[in-house]
Amino acid sequence: MGFLTYLINGLSLGSVYAIIALGYTMVYGIAKMLNFAHGDVIMIGAYLVFMTMTGSGMPVVVSIVISIICCTALGMLIEKVAYKPLRKATNLAVLITAIGVSYFLQNMALLIFGSNPISFTSVITWQGITLAGGQLKINGVTIITIITCLIIMVALMWFVKHTKPGQAMRAVSEDRDAATLMGINVNGTISLTFAIGSGLAAIAGALLCSSYPVLTPYTGSMPGIKAFTAAVFGGIGSIPGALIGGLLLGIIENLAKAYISSQLADAIVFAVLIIVLLVKPTGILGKQTKEKV
């Protein structure tokens, strides 16, 4: 049962990566920008859940909703202040700005919350289920995380395919100039994309810290990098690709920790990414785009 336990835990970790990866893949697919400050929005979301739930005694659902609202507003603010002026800038300028925003959020968190690690109280109290005559125990955080990820993916794919804002996102992703001529509010669509990604980051922060209950101003950094890796792995710009990339990354990381080395797990994850990109540079579900001349 050991392998099955590691596999299920890998799916749980991968589900968190997949939710985070959605923020990267949507912003890149529509705005053609990489928001490397996304991991720090996860951290802010987790702190908001902790403060409202533990500090103010609010119910879990209310705390998560408040965190989602605040992170959504933060994402829109970041887009408006930092990224909107750089729509036609070079990739290097966007990268430098993203790193600057990331450091700003981390230092703000250090000033407000301090550098001492906080023991995060799980938002899920359900103990889970026991199978195979008591030999296999799946905890509640694992089950809820996987289910939440699948629900978010299905809802988001439905939103993109069957709603007007979603169709506007697809149009902007295909051709921004043509979308403008069709009367689509490109600025509003890109802002909505940042808002959705940042709102999901709040959920990911709560789930991540429920599984790994230590919260610091740097909590979102490594998960953010790994989620970006998952987005590239699955094919950045593809919502199903974010799901596949996240789940595979979580499974590979967990099995590597269990059977090879916990110290080498991160290196193995990135090595697998390099191999995949050498074989298929666009990722598993990514599409080759043709440059217009």
PAZAPA-4460 file (N, C-alpha, C; in steps of 0.05 Angstrom, whole numbers, plus 32768, in hexadecimal, padded with zeros to 4 digits):
% residues 293
    n_x    n_y    n_z   ca_x   ca_y   ca_z    c_x    c_y    c_z   seq   type   mol
   8010   7FE8   8000   8000   8000   8000   8011   801A   8000     1      M     A
   802B   8016   8005   803C   802D   8006   803C   803D   7FED     2      G     A
   803F   802F   7FD6   8040   803D   7FBC   8026   804C   7FB7     3      F     A
   800F   803F   7FBD   7FF5   804C   7FB9   7FF2   8065   7FCA     4      L     A
   7FFC   8064   7FE2   7FFB   807B   7FF4   800B   8092   7FE9     5      T     A
   8023   808C   7FDF   8034   80A1   7FD3   8027   80AD   7FBA     6      Y     A
   801A   809B   7FAB   800D   80A4   7F92   7FF6   80B7   7F98     7      L     A
   7FE6   80B0   7FAC   7FCF   80C1   7FB3   7FD8   80DB   7FBF     8      I     A
   7FED   80DB   7FD0   7FF7   80F4   7FDA   8004   8105   7FC4     9      N     A
   8010   80F7   7FB0   801A   8106   7F99   8004   8113   7F89    10      G     A
   7FED   8106   7F87   7FD6   8112   7F79   7FCC   812A   7F88    11      L     A
   7FCD   8129   7FA3   7FC4   813F   7FB3   7FD7   8157   7FAF    12      S     A
   7FF1   8152   7FB1   8004   8168   7FAD   8002   8172   7F90    13      L     A
   7FFF   8160   7F7D   7FFD   8169   7F61   7FE4   8179   7F5C    14      G     A
   7FCF   8173   7F6B   7FB6   8183   7F69   7FBA   81A0   7F71    15      S     A
   7FCA   81A4   7F86   7FD1   81C0   7F8E   7FE1   81CD   7F78    16      V     A
   7FF5   81BF   7F6E   8006   81CA   7F58   7FF4   81D1   7F40    17      Y     A
   7FE1   81C0   7F3A   7FCF   81C5   7F23   7FBF   81DE   7F27    18      A     A
   7FB4   81E2   7F3F   7FA4   81FA   7F44   7FB5   8213   7F41    19      I     A
   7FCE   8212   7F4C   7FE0   8229   7F4A   7FE8   822D   7F2C    20      I     A
   7FED   8217   7F1E   7FF6   8218   7F02   7FE1   8226   7EF1    21      A     A
   7FC8   8224   7EF8   7FB3   8231   7EE9   7FB8   824F   7EE7    22      L     A
   7FC2   825B   7EFC   7FC7   8278   7EFC   7FDC   827F   7EE7    23      G     A
   7FF1   826E   7EE6   8006   8273   7ED2   7FFC   826E   7EB6    24      Y     A
   7FEE   8258   7EB2   7FE7   8250   7E97   7FD2   8262   7E8B    25      T     A
   7FBF   826D   7E9C   7FAB   827F   7E92   7FB6   829A   7E8B    26      M     A
   7FC7   82A4   7E9C   7FD3   82BF   7E97   7FE5   82BD   7E7E    27      V     A
   7FF5   82A8   7E7C   8006   82A6   7E65   7FF6   82A2   7E4B    28      Y     A
   7FE1   8291   7E4D   7FD1   828B   7E36   7FC3   82A3   7E2B    29      G     A
   7FBB   82B5   7E3C   7FAB   82CC   7E34   7FBB   82E6   7E32    30      I     A
   7FCC   82EB   7E46   7FDB   8304   7E46   7FF8   8300   7E3B    31      A     A
   8000   82E7   7E37   801B   82E1   7E2E   8030   82EC   7E41    32      K     A
   802A   82EA   7E5B   803C   82F3   7E70   803F   82DD   7E85    33      M     A
   8056   82DC   7E92   805A   82C9   7EA7   805A   82D8   7EC2    34      L     A
   8046   82D2   7ED2   8043   82DF   7EEC   8052   82D0   7F02    35      N     A
   806C   82D5   7F04   807C   82C7   7F18   8077   82D0   7F35    36      F     A
   8066   82E4   7F38   805E   82EB   7F53   8046   82DB   7F5D    37      A     A
   803D   82C8   7F4C   8025   82B9   7F53   8029   82A8   7F6C    38      H     A
   8041   829D   7F70   8046   828D   7F88   8042   829E   7FA2    39      G     A
   8048   82B7   7FA1   8046   82C8   7FB8   8028   82D0   7FBE    40      D     A
   8018   82CF   7FAA   7FFB   82D3   7FAE   7FF0   82BB   7FBE    41      V     A
   7FFB   82A3   7FB9   7FF3   828B   7FC8   7FF9   8290   7FE6    42      I     A
   8011   829A   7FEB   8019   829F   8006   8007   82B4   8014    43      M     A
   8000   82C9   8006   7FEE   82DD   8011   7FD3   82D1   8017    44      I     A
   7FC9   82C0   8005   7FB0   82B3   8009   7FB0   82A1   8021    45      G     A
   7FC5   8293   8025   7FC7   8281   803D   7FC8   8292   8057    46      A     A
   7FD6   82A8   8057   7FD7   82B9   806E   7FBB   82C5   8074    47      Y     A
   7FAC   82CC   8060   7F91   82D7   8064   7F7F   82C2   8070    48      L     A
   7F81   82A9   8066   7F71   8294   8072   7F78   8290   808F    49      V     A
   7F92   828F   8095   7F9B   828B   80B0   7F91   82A1   80C3    50      F     A
   7F94   82BA   80BA   7F8C   82D1   80CB   7F6E   82D2   80D0    51      M     A
   7F5F   82CD   80BC   7F41   82CF   80BF   7F36   82B7   80CE    52      T     A
   7F43   829F   80C9   7F38   8287   80D6   7F42   8284   80F3    53      M     A
   7F5C   8287   80F7   7F68   8283   8111   7F67   829D   8122    54      T     A
   7F6F   82B3   8116   7F70   82CC   8125   7F54   82D8   812B    55      G     A
   7F42   82D7   8117   7F28   82E3   811B   7F12   82CE   8121    56      S     A
   7F18   82B5   811F   7F05   82A0   8126   7EEF   829D   8112    57      G     A
   7EF3   82A5   80F9   7EDF   82A2   80E5   7EDD   8285   80DB    58      M     A
   7EC5   827D   80D1   7EC3   8262   80C6   7ED5   825E   80AE    59      P     A
   7EDC   8245   80A9   7EEF   823E   8093   7EE6   8249   8079    60      V     A
   7ECD   8245   8072   7EC3   824D   8058   7EC5   826B   8055    61      V     A
   7EBD   827A   806A   7EBF   8297   8069   7EDC   82A1   8066    62      V     A
   7EEE   8294   8074   7F0A   829B   8072   7F15   8297   8055    63      S     A
   7F0E   8280   8049   7F17   827B   802E   7F0B   828E   801A    64      I     A
   7EF1   8295   801E   7EE4   82A8   800C   7EF1   82C3   800E    65      V     A
   7EF7   82CC   8026   7F05   82E6   802A   7F20   82E6   801D    66      I     A
   7F2E   82CF   8020   7F49   82CD   8013   7F47   82CE   7FF5    67      S     A
   7F33   82C0   7FEA   7F2F   82C0   7FCD   7F29   82DD   7FC3    68      I     A
   7F18   82EB   7FD1   7F11   8306   7FC9   7F29   8318   7FCA    69      I     A
   7F39   8317   7FDF   7F50   8328   7FE2   7F66   8321   7FCE    70      C     A
   7F6A   8307   7FC9   7F7F   82FF   7FB5   7F76   8307   7F99    71      C     A
   7F5C   8305   7F94   7F52   830D   7F7A   7F57   832B   7F75    72      T     A
   7F51   833B   7F89   7F57   8358   7F87   7F74   835D   7F85    73      A     A
   7F85   834E   7F93   7FA2   8351   7F92   7FAC   834B   7F76    74      L     A
   7FA2   8335   7F6A   7FAA   832D   7F4F   7FA3   8343   7F3B    75      G     A
   7F8C   834E   7F3D   7F83   8364   7F2B   7F95   837C   7F2E    76      M     A
   7F9C   8382   7F47   7FAD   8399   7F4D   7FC9   8395   7F41    77      L     A
   7FD4   837D   7F45   7FEE   8377   7F3A   7FEE   837A   7F1C    78      I     A
   7FD9   8370   7F0F   7FD7   8372   7EF2   7FD6   838F   7EE9    79      E     A
   7FC6   839F   7EF7   7FC2   83BB   7EEF   7FDB   83CB   7EF3    80      K     A
   7FE8   83C7   7F0A   7FFF   83D8   7F11   8019   83CE   7F04    81      V     A
   801E   83B4   7F04   8038   83A9   7EFC   8038   839F   7EDF    82      A     A
   8023   8391   7ED7   8025   8383   7EBD   8018   8391   7EA6    83      Y     A
   8003   83A0   7EAB   7FF5   83AE   7E95   8008   83C1   7E86    84      K     A
   8019   83D1   7E94   802C   83E2   7E85   8041   83D3   7E75    85      P     A
   8043   83B9   7E79   8058   83A9   7E6C   804D   8397   7E56    86      L     A
   8035   839C   7E4D   8029   838A   7E39   8039   8387   7E20    87      R     A
   8047   839C   7E18   8057   839C   7E00   8075   839C   7E06    88      K     A
   807C   8397   7E1F   8098   8398   7E27   80A5   837D   7E21    89      A     A
   80BF   837B   7E24   80CE   8363   7E1F   80C9   834F   7E36    90      T     A
   80CE   8335   7E31   80CB   8321   7E45   80DD   8326   7E5D    91      N     A
   80F4   8331   7E58   8107   8337   7E6E   80FB   834C   7E81    92      L     A
   80EF   8360   7E76   80E3   8375   7E86   80CC   836A   7E97    93      A     A
   80BC   8358   7E8B   80A6   834B   7E9A   80B1   833A   7EB0    94      V     A
   80C6   832B   7EAA   80D3   8319   7EBF   80DD   832A   7ED6    95      L     A
   80EC   833F   7ED0   80F7   8350   7EE5   80E0   835C   7EF7    96      I     A
   80CB   8365   7EE9   80B4   8370   7EF8   80A7   835B   7F0A    97      T     A
   80A4   8342   7EFF   8098   832D   7F0F   80A8   8326   7F27    98      A     A
   80C3   8326   7F24   80D5   8320   7F3B   80D2   8337   7F4F    99      I     A
   80D0   8350   7F46   80CD   8367   7F58   80B3   8365   7F67   100      G     A
   809D   835E   7F5A   8083   835B   7F68   8085   8345   7F7D   101      V     A
   8093   832F   7F75   8095   8318   7F88   80A4   8321   7FA1   102      S     A
   80BB   832E   7F9E   80CA   8337   7FB5   80BA   834C   7FC6   103      Y     A
   80AB   835C   7FB8   809B   8370   7FC7   8086   8362   7FD8   104      F     A
   8078   834E   7FCD   8064   8340   7FDD   8071   8331   7FF4   105      L     A
   8088   8324   7FEF   8095   8316   8005   809E   8328   801B   106      Q     A
   80A8   8340   8014   80B1   8353   8029   809A   8360   8037   107      N     A
   8084   8364   8029   806C   836E   8037   8062   835A   804B   108      M     A
   8063   8340   8044   805B   832B   8056   806E   8329   806E   109      A     A
   8088   832D   8069   809B   832D   807F   8095   8344   8093   110      L     A
   808F   835B   8088   8089   8372   8099   8070   836E   80AA   111      L     A
   805B   8363   809D   8041   8360   80AA   8040   8348   80BC   112      I     A
   804A   8331   80B2   8046   8318   80C1   805F   830E   80D0   113      F     A
   8076   831A   80C8   808F   8311   80D5   809B   82F9   80C6   114      G     A
   80B3   82F2   80CE   80C1   82DC   80C1   80BE   82C1   80CE   115      S     A
   80B2   82C1   80E6   80AF   82A7   80F5   809A   8296   80E8   116      N     A
   80A0   827C   80E5   808D   8269   80D9   8073   8267   80EA   117      P     A
   805D   8265   80DC   8043   8263   80EA   8038   8247   80E5   118      I     A
   802E   823B   80FA   8021   8220   80F8   8005   8224   80ED   119      S     A
   8000   821D   80D5   7FE7   8221   80C7   7FD2   820C   80D0   120      F     A
   7FBB   8216   80D7   7FA5   8204   80DE   7F96   81FA   80C5   121      T     A
   7F94   81E0   80C1   7F88   81D6   80A9   7F6B   81DF   80A6   122      S     A
   7F64   81E5   808D   7F48   81EE   8088   7F36   81D5   8085   123      V     A
   7F42   81BD   8086   7F32   81A5   8083   7F35   8194   809C   124      I     A
   7F1F   818F   80AA   7F20   8180   80C3   7F19   8162   80BF   125      T     A
   7F0E   815C   80A8   7F06   8140   80A3   7F1E   812E   80A3   126      W     A
   7F1D   8118   80B1   7F34   8106   80B4   7F39   80F4   809C   127      Q     A
   7F25   80F2   808A   7F29   80E2   8072   7F1D   80C6   8075   128      G     A
   7F26   80B3   8064   7F1B   8098   8063   7F31   8083   8066   129      I     A
   7F29   806B   806D   7F3B   8055   806F   7F31   803F   805D   130      T     A
   7F43   8034   804D   7F3C   801F   803A   7F4D   8006   803E   131      L     A
   7F46   7FF1   802F   7F56   7FD8   8030   7F5A   7FCD   804C   132      A     A
   7F44   7FCD   805B   7F45   7FC2   8076   7F58   7FD0   8089   133      G     A
   7F5A   7FEB   8084   7F6A   7FFB   8096   7F87   7FFF   808E   134      G     A
   7F8E   7FF2   8077   7FAA   7FF4   806E   7FB0   800E   805E   135      Q     A
   7F9B   801A   8053   7F9E   8032   8043   7F8D   8048   804F   136      L     A
   7F99   805D   8059   7F8B   8074   8064   7F90   808C   8053   137      K     A
   7F7A   8099   8049   7F7C   80B1   8039   7F70   80C8   804A   138      I     A
   7F81   80DB   8051   7F77   80F1   8062   7F65   8104   8053   139      N     A
   7F56   8113   8062   7F42   8125   8057   7F4D   813B   8046   140      G     A
   7F65   8146   804E   7F71   815B   803E   7F78   8151   8022   141      V     A
   7F82   8139   8020   7F89   812D   8006   7F71   812A   7FF4   142      T     A
   7F5B   811F   7FFF   7F43   811B   7FEF   7F37   8135   7FE6   143      I     A
   7F34   8148   7FF9   7F28   8162   7FF2   7F38   8172   7FDE   144      I     A
   7F53   8170   7FE1   7F65   817E   7FCE   7F61   8174   7FB2   145      T     A
   7F61   8159   7FAF   7F5D   814E   7F94   7F42   8155   7F88   146      I     A
   7F2D   8152   7F98   7F12   8158   7F8F   7F10   8176   7F87   147      I     A
   7F1B   8187   7F98   7F1A   81A4   7F93   7F27   81AB   7F78   148      T     A
   7F3E   819F   7F74   7F4D   81A3   7F5B   7F3C   819B   7F43   149      C     A
   7F30   8184   7F44   7F20   817A   7F2D   7F08   818C   7F28   150      L     A
   7EFB   8195   7F3E   7EE4   81A7   7F3B   7EEC   81C1   7F2E   151      I     A
   7F02   81CC   7F38   7F0C   81E6   7F2C   7F12   81E3   7F0F   152      I     A
   7F20   81CD   7F07   7F27   81C9   7EEB   7F0E   81C7   7EDA   153      M     A
   7EFB   81B7   7EE2   7EE2   81B3   7ED2   7ED3   81CE   7ED0   154      V     A
   7ED1   81DC   7EE7   7EC2   81F6   7EE7   7ED0   820A   7ED5   155      A     A
   7EEB   820B   7ED6   7EFA   821E   7EC6   7EF8   8218   7EA8   156      L     A
   7EF9   81FF   7EA1   7EF7   81F7   7E85   7EDB   81FE   7E7A   157      M     A
   7EC7   81F9   7E8B   7EAB   8200   7E83   7EA9   821F   7E80   158      W     A
   7EB5   822E   7E93   7EB4   824B   7E91   7EC1   8255   7E78   159      F     A
   7ED8   824B   7E71   7EE6   8254   7E59   7ED7   824D   7E3F   160      V     A
   7EC9   8236   7E3F   7EBC   822D   7E26   7EA0   8238   7E23   161      K     A
   7E92   823D   7E39   7E75   8242   7E37   7E6B   825D   7E42   162      H     A
   7E7D   826E   7E4A   7E74   8289   7E53   7E81   829E   7E41   163      T     A
   7E74   82B6   7E41   7E7F   82CC   7E30   7E9A   82D5   7E39   164      K     A
   7E9F   82D9   7E54   7EBA   82E0   7E5C   7ECF   82CB   7E55   165      P     A
   7EC7   82B1   7E56   7ED9   829C   7E4F   7EDF   829C   7E31   166      G     A
   7ECB   82A1   7E21   7ECF   82A2   7E04   7EE0   82BA   7DFD   167      Q     A
   7EDD   82D0   7E0D   7EEE   82E8   7E08   7F0B   82E1   7E0F   168      A     A
   7F0F   82D1   7E24   7F2A   82C8   7E2A   7F37   82B8   7E14   169      M     A
   7F27   82A6   7E08   7F31   8296   7DF2   7F38   82A8   7DDA   170      R     A
   7F27   82BC   7DD5   7F2B   82CD   7DBE   7F45   82DE   7DC2   171      A     A
   7F48   82E9   7DDA   7F60   82F9   7DE0   7F79   82E7   7DDE   172      V     A
   7F77   82CE   7DE7   7F8D   82BC   7DE6   7F96   82B6   7DC9   173      S     A
   7F82   82B4   7DB7   7F88   82AE   7D9B   7F94   82C6   7D8C   174      E     A
   7F87   82DD   7D8F   7F90   82F5   7D81   7F85   830D   7D8F   175      D     A
   7F96   831B   7D9D   7F8E   8332   7DAD   7F83   8349   7D9C   176      R     A
   7F90   834E   7D85   7F87   8364   7D73   7F6C   835E   7D67   177      D     A
   7F68   8345   7D5F   7F4E   833D   7D53   7F38   833F   7D68   178      A     A
   7F3F   8337   7D81   7F2B   8338   7D97   7F23   8355   7D9C   179      A     A
   7F36   8368   7D9A   7F30   8384   7D9E   7F1C   838E   7D88   180      T     A
   7F22   8386   7D70   7F10   838E   7D59   7EF4   8382   7D5C   181      L     A
   7EF2   836B   7D6A   7ED8   835E   7D6F   7EC9   836B   7D86   182      M     A
   7ED5   837F   7D93   7EC8   838D   7DA9   7ECD   8382   7DC4   183      G     A
   7EE0   836F   7DC6   7EE6   8363   7DE0   7EF8   8376   7DF0   184      I     A
   7EF2   8379   7E09   7F02   8389   7E1B   7F1A   8379   7E24   185      N     A
   7F30   837D   7E15   7F48   836E   7E1A   7F54   8373   7E36   186      V     A
   7F54   838C   7E3E   7F5F   8393   7E59   7F4F   8385   7E6F   187      N     A
   7F34   8386   7E6C   7F23   837A   7E80   7F26   835B   7E80   188      G     A
   7F2A   8350   7E69   7F2D   8333   7E67   7F47   832A   7E74   189      T     A
   7F5D   8338   7E6F   7F76   8331   7E7C   7F75   8335   7E9A   190      I     A
   7F68   834B   7EA3   7F65   834F   7EBF   7F55   8339   7ECC   191      S     A
   7F40   832F   7EBE   7F2F   8319   7EC8   7F40   8300   7ECB   192      L     A
   7F52   82FC   7EB8   7F64   82E4   7EB9   7F76   82E5   7ED2   193      T     A
   7F82   82FC   7ED7   7F92   82FF   7EF0   7F81   82FA   7F09   194      F     A
   7F68   8305   7F08   7F56   8302   7F1F   7F50   82E5   7F25   195      A     A
   7F49   82D5   7F10   7F43   82B9   7F14   7F5B   82AA   7F1E   196      I     A
   7F72   82AE   7F11   7F8A   82A0   7F1A   7F91   82A6   7F37   197      G     A
   7F8E   82BF   7F3F   7F95   82C7   7F5B   7F81   82BD   7F6F   198      S     A
   7F67   82BC   7F67   7F53   82B0   7F78   7F58   8293   7F7D   199      G     A
   7F60   8285   7F68   7F67   8268   7F6B   7F80   8265   7F7C   200      L     A
   7F92   8278   7F7B   7FAA   8276   7F8B   7FA4   8276   7FA9   201      A     A
   7F8E   8285   7FB1   7F86   8285   7FCD   7F7D   8269   7FD6   202      A     A
   7F6E   825C   7FC4   7F65   8240   7FCA   7F7D   822E   7FCC   203      I     A
   7F90   8231   7FB9   7FA8   8220   7FBA   7FB8   8224   7FD3   204      A     A
   7FBA   823E   7FDC   7FC9   8244   7FF4   7FBD   8236   800D   205      G     A
   7FA2   8236   800F   7F95   8229   8025   7F99   820B   8025   206      A     A
   7F97   81FF   800D   7F9B   81E2   800B   7FB8   81DA   800F   207      L     A
   7FCA   81EA   8004   7FE7   81E4   8007   7FEF   81E4   8025   208      L     A
   7FE7   81F9   8033   7FEF   81FC   804F   7FDF   81E9   8061   209      C     A
   7FC9   81DE   8058   7FBB   81C9   8067   7FCA   81AF   8066   210      S     A
   7FD8   81AA   804F   7FE8   8192   804C   8003   8195   8059   211      S     A
   800F   81AD   8055   802A   81B3   8060   8027   81CB   8072   212      Y     A
   8020   81C7   808C   8016   81DD   809D   802B   81F0   80A9   213      P     A
   803D   81F9   8098   8050   820D   80A1   804F   8225   808E   214      V     A
   8049   823C   8098   8045   8254   8088   8059   8269   808E   215      L     A
   8068   8272   8079   807B   8288   807B   8077   829A   8063   216      T     A
   8084   82B2   8062   8082   82C3   804B   808E   82B7   8031   217      P     A
   809C   82A0   8034   80A8   8294   801D   809A   827A   8015   218      Y     A
   8083   8275   8021   8075   825C   801D   806E   8257   8000   219      T     A
   8067   826C   7FF2   805D   8269   7FD6   8073   8267   7FC1   220      G     A
   808C   826C   7FC9   80A1   826E   7FB5   80A6   8254   7FA6   221      S     A
   80AD   823F   7FB4   80B3   8225   7FA7   809B   8218   7F9A   222      M     A
   8084   8218   7FA8   806C   820E   7F9A   8065   821D   7F81   223      P     A
   806A   8238   7F82   8065   8248   7F6A   8077   8240   7F53   224      G     A
   8091   823B   7F59   80A4   8233   7F44   809C   8217   7F39   225      I     A
   8094   8205   7F4B   808D   81EA   7F42   8073   81EA   7F32   226      K     A
   8060   81FC   7F3A   8047   81FE   7F2B   804C   8209   7F0F   227      A     A
   805F   821C   7F0D   8067   8226   7EF3   8073   8210   7EE2   228      F     A
   8083   81FF   7EEF   808E   81E8   7EE2   8078   81D5   7ED8   229      T     A
   8064   81D2   7EE9   804D   81C1   7EE2   803E   81CC   7EC9   230      A     A
   803B   81E7   7EC9   802E   81F4   7EB2   803D   81EF   7E99   231      A     A
   8057   81F2   7E9A   8068   81ED   7E82   8068   81D0   7E7B   232      V     A
   8069   81BF   7E8F   8069   81A2   7E8B   804F   819A   7E7B   233      F     A
   8038   81A4   7E84   801F   819C   7E77   801A   81AB   7E5D   234      G     A
   8027   81C1   7E59   8023   81D2   7E42   8017   81EC   7E4A   235      G     A
   8028   8200   7E4F   801E   821A   7E5A   800B   8227   7E47   236      I     A
   7FF5   8230   7E52   7FDF   823B   7E41   7FC8   8227   7E3F   237      G     A
   7FCC   820E   7E48   7FB7   81FA   7E47   7FAD   81F4   7E63   238      S     A
   7F92   81F7   7E67   7F87   81F1   7E81   7F89   81D3   7E88   239      I     A
   7F81   81C1   7E75   7F86   81A4   7E7B   7FA3   819E   7E7F   240      P     A
   7FB4   81AC   7E71   7FD1   81A8   7E74   7FDA   81AF   7E90   241      G     A
   7FCF   81C4   7E9C   7FD6   81CB   7EB8   7FCE   81B4   7ECB   242      A     A
   7FB7   81A8   7EC6   7FAE   8191   7ED7   7FC1   817A   7ED4   243      L     A
   7FC7   8172   7EBB   7FD8   815B   7EB6   7FF5   8160   7EC1   244      I     A
   7FFF   8178   7EBB   801A   817F   7EC4   801C   817F   7EE2   245      G     A
   8008   818B   7EF0   8008   818C   7F0D   8007   8171   7F1A   246      G     A
   7FF5   8160   7F10   7FF2   8145   7F1C   800B   8134   7F17   247      L     A
   8016   8135   7EFF   802E   8126   7EFA   8046   812F   7F0B   248      L     A
   8048   814A   7F0D   805E   8155   7F1D   805C   814D   7F3A   249      L     A
   8043   814E   7F45   803F   8145   7F61   8046   8128   7F66   250      G     A
   803D   8117   7F53   8043   80FA   7F55   8061   80F5   7F53   251      I     A
   806E   8102   7F40   808B   80FE   7F3C   809A   8107   7F55   252      I     A
   8093   811E   7F60   80A0   8129   7F78   809D   8116   7F90   253      E     A
   8084   810D   7F94   807F   80FC   7FAB   808D   80E1   7FA9   254      N     A
   808C   80D5   7F92   8099   80BB   7F8E   80B8   80BE   7F90   255      L     A
   80C2   80D4   7F86   80DF   80D9   7F88   80E8   80DB   7FA5   256      A     A
   80D8   80E9   7FB5   80DE   80EC   7FD1   80DD   80D1   7FDF   257      K     A
   80CA   80C0   7FD7   80C6   80A6   7FE5   80DB   8092   7FDD   258      A     A
   80E2   8091   7FC3   80F2   807A   7FB9   810E   8082   7FB1   259      Y     A
   8114   809C   7FAE   812F   80A3   7FA6   813D   80B4   7FBC   260      I     A
   8134   80CD   7FBE   8140   80DF   7FD3   812F   80F8   7FD6   261      S     A
   8129   80FF   7FEE   811A   8117   7FF3   812A   8130   7FEC   262      S     A
   8145   812E   7FEE   8156   8144   7FE7   8158   8148   7FC9   263      Q     A
   8155   8132   7FBA   8158   8134   7F9D   813D   8136   7F8E   264      L     A
   8127   8137   7F9D   810C   8136   7F91   8108   814E   7F7F   265      A     A
   810F   8166   7F88   810C   817E   7F77   811C   817C   7F5E   266      D     A
   8135   8173   7F60   8146   8170   7F49   813B   815D   7F35   267      A     A
   812F   8147   7F3F   8123   8133   7F2D   810B   813F   7F1F   268      I     A
   80FB   814E   7F2D   80E4   815B   7F20   80EC   816D   7F09   269      V     A
   8100   817E   7F0E   8109   8190   7EF9   8118   8181   7EE2   270      F     A
   8125   816B   7EE9   8132   815B   7ED4   811D   814E   7EC2   271      A     A
   8107   8145   7ECD   80F2   8139   7EBD   80E6   814F   7EAA   272      V     A
   80E3   8167   7EB5   80D9   817D   7EA4   80EB   8182   7E8C   273      L     A
   8105   8182   7E92   8119   8187   7E7C   8116   8171   7E67   274      I     A
   8114   8158   7E6F   8111   8142   7E5C   80F8   8145   7E4B   275      I     A
   80E2   814C   7E59   80C8   814F   7E4A   80CB   8166   7E35   276      V     A
   80D7   817C   7E3D   80D9   8193   7E2B   80EC   818D   7E14   277      L     A
   8100   817C   7E19   8112   8174   7E03   8103   8163   7DEE   278      L     A
   80F1   8152   7DF8   80E2   8141   7DE6   80CB   8151   7DD9   279      V     A
   80BC   8161   7DEA   80A6   8170   7DE0   80A7   818C   7DEC   280      K     A
   80B4   819F   7DDF   80B9   81BA   7DEA   80A0   81C9   7DF3   281      P     A
   8089   81C3   7DE7   8071   81D2   7DEF   8062   81C5   7E07   282      T     A
   806D   81B0   7E12   8060   81A2   7E28   804D   818D   7E1E   283      G     A
   8040   817F   7E31   8030   8168   7E2A   8018   8170   7E18   284      I     A
   8009   8184   7E1F   7FF2   818C   7E10   7FF6   81A7   7E02   285      L     A
   800E   81B2   7E03   8013   81CC   7DF6   8012   81CA   7DD8   286      G     A
   800B   81E0   7DCB   8009   81E1   7DAE   801F   81F4   7DA4   287      K     A
   802B   81EC   7D8D   803F   81FC   7D80   8031   8214   7D73   288      Q     A
   803A   822C   7D7A   802E   8244   7D6F   8040   824E   7D58   289      T     A
   8033   8259   7D44   8041   8264   7D2D   8044   8282   7D30   290      K     A
   805C   828C   7D2B   8061   82A9   7D2D   8056   82B6   7D13   291      E     A
   8048   82CD   7D17   803D   82DC   7D01   8053   82EE   7CF6   292      K     A
   8054   82F1   7CDB   8068   8303   7CCF   805A   8316   7CBD   293      V     A
***
